[in-house]
């Protein structure tokens, strides 16, 4: 686990993950967290995240 810092004035942050296994295969976990001020964009990110889990 790392500690991340952001400059002041940051408007949005996306945190995504990719897991690399011991045998070298990579598994894209996708979006883990989103923080932003725009409520419309927050809703769109939630909808897209739900669609990825369902399909």
Secondary structure, 3 states (H helix, E strand, C coil): CCCCCCCCCCCEEEEEEEEECCCCCEEEEEEEEEEECCHHHHHHHHHHHHHHHHC
